[in-house]
Amino acid sequence: MIQRATTGLTQEEVAEVLQIGSEAVSRMERGTVMPTVGRLVELAEIFQCGIGELLFEVSPQTNDQSHRIANLMGGLSREDRNFVLSMVEKLSLHLSEK
């Protein structure tokens, strides 16, 4: 989970706050188990973000994935953002040729 990594928390620390096992946190992160709405609220509180930000991480929608990439690039320098953009362009071209 990007939000967990951003806050610097481990799966074990999140599990402790939620009073569940760390394997349950791992399953949520892998998408094996979908958290309930109540659990999403708890996770948003832990990560100090909106529920929508948590949903963007796993959404298959192109716009949501674009938003996720934009968030990832937000902390990068202009030069690094340009580098990432060129890599995404090259990958997209390569994959579309298959």
ZIWO-V319385 format. One record per backbone hydrogen bond with DSSP energy under -0.5 kcal/mol. CO is the residue of the C=O (numbers start at 1). NH is the residue of the N-H. If there is no record, write none. Layout:
co;nh
CO;NH
CO;NH
This chain:
co;nh
1;5
2;6
3;7
4;8
4;9
5;8
10;14
11;15
12;16
13;17
14;18
15;19
15;20
21;24
21;25
22;26
23;27
24;28
25;29
26;30
27;31
27;32
27;33
28;31
33;35
36;40
37;41
38;42
39;43
40;44
41;45
42;46
43;47
44;48
44;49
50;53
50;54
51;54
51;55
52;56
53;57
55;58
55;59
61;65
62;66
63;67
64;68
65;69
66;70
67;71
68;72
69;73
70;74
73;76
77;81
78;82
79;83
80;84
81;85
82;86
83;87
84;88
85;89
86;90
87;91
88;92
89;93
90;94
91;95
92;96
93;97
94;97
95;98
